[in-house]
């Protein structure tokens, strides 16, 4: 995505990329369906884009992997 953005627009589509293995909510708790603090994927796509969500899911960013 970054290389295509530079190729077609002449500038990088983003400046900073954060990679980590554990997703936490605003209060620092692990995201969990049990706690009810998970995100709607459609909201993530509308804010950050489809490629960001796909990359996150494809890399399997969970502890221990």
C-alpha positions in Angstrom: 0.0 0.0 0.0 2.8 2.4 0.9 4.7 1.8 -2.4 1.5 2.1 -4.5 0.6 5.4 -2.7 4.0 6.8 -3.5 3.9 5.6 -7.1 0.4 7.0 -7.8 0.3 10.1 -5.7 4.0 11.0 -5.1 3.7 10.9 -1.3 3.4 8.3 1.4 -0.2 7.5 2.5 0.8 7.5 6.2 3.8 8.5 8.3 3.6 6.3 11.4 2.8 2.6 11.7 2.3 0.9 15.1 2.8 -2.9 15.3 2.1 -4.7 18.6 0.7 -8.0 19.6 -2.0 -7.1 22.1 -5.0 -4.9 21.5 -6.2 -2.9 24.5 -9.2 -0.6 25.1 -9.1 3.0 26.4 -8.8 1.8 30.0 -5.8 -0.6 29.3 -7.9 -3.8 29.4 -7.5 -6.6 26.9 -10.2 -6.4 24.2 -12.6 -9.2 24.8 -16.1 -10.2 23.7 -16.8 -11.2 27.2 -16.1 -7.7 28.5 -18.0 -6.3 25.6 -15.2 -3.9 24.6 -14.6 -5.1 21.1 -14.7 -2.8 18.0 -17.1 -3.1 15.0 -14.9 -3.9 12.0 -17.0 -1.6 9.8 -16.1 1.3 12.2 -12.4 0.4 11.9 -12.6 0.3 8.1 -14.3 3.7 7.9 -11.7 5.3 10.2 -8.5 3.6 9.2 -9.2 1.8 5.9 -9.7 -1.7 4.7 -6.0 -2.4 4.2 -5.2 -1.6 7.8 -7.8 -4.1 9.0 -6.7 -6.7 6.6 -3.0 -6.3 7.6 -3.9 -6.6 11.2 -5.9 -9.8 10.7 -3.4 -11.3 8.3 -0.4 -10.9 10.7 -2.2 -12.5 13.6 -1.2 -9.9 16.1 -1.9 -11.9 19.2 0.5 -12.5 22.1 2.8 -15.4 21.6 2.7 -15.5 17.8 
